[in-house]
Amino acid sequence: MMPAPEVVLERYRRLVIVVRADPVICGHSVEARNIAEAALQRGFTDVRIVSWPLDRLEAAGLPLKPLEGVQPYSPGITVERPEPVGDYRVVDGRWYAGLVGRLVELFTDGTPTICLSLYLSPHTTAVTDALTVAQRVGLPLDVLTIAEAVGSDITNVVRECVEKDRYGAAVHLLSAYLTNDCVLAVSRYTKELIVAEAAELDAKHGTSFAYECRRRIQISYPALDTASYRSIPQSEADAVMARRGLASERYVLFLSRLVKAKGIADLIAGYERSGVSDQVRLIIAGQGPQEASVREMAAASPLADRISVLTDVDDDEKPALMRGCTAFVLPTLPRPEFVETFGIALVENMLAGGGPVITTETGGVPEAVGDTAITVPVSDPDAIAQALRTVTAMTQEEWVAHSNKAVDYALQFDRAVVLDTMLGYLTHSLEGVAC
């Protein structure tokens, strides 16, 4: 961990975070919230999350929480959703123009600012565009920038561009990334992915992105509010269990986005083969594009009466559901459209003191769980079945020891620790140390 970055904090009291924010169901919108809250605790007096209008998030087809289920931000944190610029004849660029325009205003109002962008496309490119505009017209600037790549911005943009030889878009994205004062990746796996794709681009077009990425990218794991998972009042947890009809039930929990890449079909098949349905229910919680097919799979299962699908779990319920589970299963898959670059839900369950994690060694998952999880091969329902039998056969002492070990490992992802590390990297970059 880097030392507390007092040099940065002395002068820069505003933090701007550019991200897909709440109500998007996404681990990195959670990270943005946690970094914002940690920034207040670290002395920032003006924290702004700059995101997209709600109707655009809905139109994009992103999974969204009900607005009434989103927890309020602390005083001092402002969420801005700039309106589009121009009329209907300007297609998607209207909202991008609104975002860039607002960033130009924030960057040039005389307030020393640190700006963090999560997702390279379009957030990092918006930040670099705003800085370029301000510089070209001679407006005053006192802005330091941090860009964090989360993985999907590489798999969904750079990899596709490399495969289809659309190098212009890949060059644009990587150039914008490396323009920042400090460049981060959300896991070692993500850094390796970026370097590999950059190397392929270099080999085809004679660029030198891989060297710069390998030299400059630092690892910054997602920031979590560890206290909120560790300090759930038992009365609140009991109320959630009662409301969900689980007060006297043991259950296996899946809680994540409902998409094919999360391995839900393998989980249902593993549960069916485990022979433990008389001991534990299966709870599948989340939202996403596979909601209808998950319900169909659950209803068609011979254990349908022991499987529940919950698509309305809010922020307040999640820690309690995790704490109460016998096991937490996320058999995530490596797929062309998505690879788990970390595994925030796994760490949340570990912090909550829930049952042992059962997962795969996909992408950045090993970094999230260390040696505290039961790992199974990808697409192996029989292995999931055996893992469920192993967990349900644990003594109470074994189960508690497993849970405590997971908690100890997960505490390294506390939001204050992550923010201090992030700002420490930025401080080093100002001192000429590669970042």
Disulfide bonds with the S-S distance in Angstrom:
Cys182-Cys435 2.32
